[in-house]
Amino acid sequence: MLANDALELRIVEEINQQASSRLDSKSFSRACLNIFLGRHANGEIDDITLTLIRMAIKANPDVDNVPQMIAAYKEVFGMYVSEKMPDLMVWISKCSELSLPLPVVIACEKYLDKAKSLSRDFGPRFFGVKPVIIIGGSSLAFDTSDEQVLTIPVSDVYEALPHKTFETRAVMTALGANNGMMKIDDDVNFVGNESLKMADIHAAFDGVDYMGVGIQPTYFERAWHNGKCHGPVPPLYCKPYIEPFANGNLYFLSKKALDESMSFYLRYPGCLAGELYEDKAIGDLLHRLGFALQDRSLEPILGVSTVAPERLILS
């Protein structure tokens, strides 16, 4: 559940009240867009403004001007972050200057200390670029007081992981992930002491859109979430296996893959309905968009290990 669902409901009620009727989706989309444009022109760049343009997109996702609306969302979001979270923009710029993919650790409050430890080890090895750590919370915020922790307005529970990772990609895409993004699990550890070479990193990701260790149907686990979720969910994942997808502990998405998948997500956020595994969800979407997985481990490229003891159920 997205944290701004309550805000969206309030916006729906207020727009319908002002119109003195229950608007159809196309009329509602136009209303949201008009209010967004007015607020944007007045310099009102806040959560309401951002929510309005996203609602305008998903209320009428097949209208001709959707690409322009998505571009407007990215522009305004960039302005919002530049003002509210300048340190995040500095991090994005540093990665762009070094032509490095954005290193992003998906974590949660419960395992935040583990994620921070990984960040402290990762930064010096990755040319001085520490990963940004993602957790869920009530609103968007960036804390640099102790590592770089970005709070995304999504629930922090296990079953919200697909939304957390997709919303993270929406953030990074809007801010300009010019060299793509690496999704890193908080269980990853550095191994050995050999220094990474910038040229090797650039060569490894050059011309690649989607890379990681492929999960084949024989090894696809449909009960992995049992004992991890906080709310009622089906005991077995029942959607069909489509194509090999990258194991969620460590994989890479190019700028093109991020842009196209996030454009689809902004238009159709319901694509995550019933999803429990973020790695399969992004793999299925990328397959739909025509991106094939390059089945290659990032571990030797980065000098890391993804082997970690399984966390105890309900630990």
Stockholm file with secondary structure:
# STOCKHOLM 1.0

chainA/1-315         MLANDALELRIVEEINQQASSRLDSKSFSRACLNIFLGRHANGEIDDITLTLIRMAIKANPDVDNVPQMIAAYKEVFGMYVSEKMPDLMVWISKCSELSLPLPVVIACEKYLDKAKSLSRDFGPRFFGVKPVIIIGGSSLAFDTSDEQVLTIPVSDVYEALPHKTFETRAVMTALGANNGMMKIDDDVNFVGNESLKMADIHAAFDGVDYMGVGIQPTYFERAWHNGKCHGPVPPLYCKPYIEPFANGNLYFLSKKALDESMSFYLRYPGCLAGELYEDKAIGDLLHRLGFALQDRSLEPILGVSTVAPERLILS
#=GR chainA/1-315 SS CBTTHHHHHHHHHHHHHHHTSCCCHHHHHHHHHHHHHHHHHTTCCSHHHHHHHHHHHHHSTTSTTHHHHHHHHHHHHHHHHHHHCHHHHHHHHHHHHTTCCEEEEECCGGGHHHHHHHHHHHHHHTTTCCCEEEEECSSCEEECSSSCEEEESBCCSGGGHHHHHHHHHHHHHHHCCTTCEEEEETTCEECSCCCCCHHHHHHHHTTCSEEEEEECGGGCCSSTTTTTCSSCCCSSCCSCCCSCEEEEEEEEECHHHHHHHHHHHHHCGGGGTTCCCHHHHHHHHHHHTTCCCEECCSHHHHTEECCCCCCCTTC
#=GC SS_cons         CBTTHHHHHHHHHHHHHHHTSCCCHHHHHHHHHHHHHHHHHTTCCSHHHHHHHHHHHHHSTTSTTHHHHHHHHHHHHHHHHHHHCHHHHHHHHHHHHTTCCEEEEECCGGGHHHHHHHHHHHHHHTTTCCCEEEEECSSCEEECSSSCEEEESBCCSGGGHHHHHHHHHHHHHHHCCTTCEEEEETTCEECSCCCCCHHHHHHHHTTCSEEEEEECGGGCCSSTTTTTCSSCCCSSCCSCCCSCEEEEEEEEECHHHHHHHHHHHHHCGGGGTTCCCHHHHHHHHHHHTTCCCEECCSHHHHTEECCCCCCCTTC
//
